[in-house]
């Protein structure tokens, strides 16, 4: 089975991997743009399969995947 596009993972992340990805994103962005308290991805059902999950753009309801 192939992913429908380059931004969709063929194999979903585990819940633990998703938490780790979010934790790393917060730590990576903090020195550059400050702490991100909430990502649009936090409530997104696609986060497990989205390659763009927890990008710094994905805040305040914005979603890079939808662009």
Buried (B, 14 or more C-beta within 10 A) or exposed (E): EEEEEEBBEEEBBEEEEBEEBBEEBBEEBEEEEEEBEEBBBBEBEBBBBBEBBBBBBBBEEEBBBEE
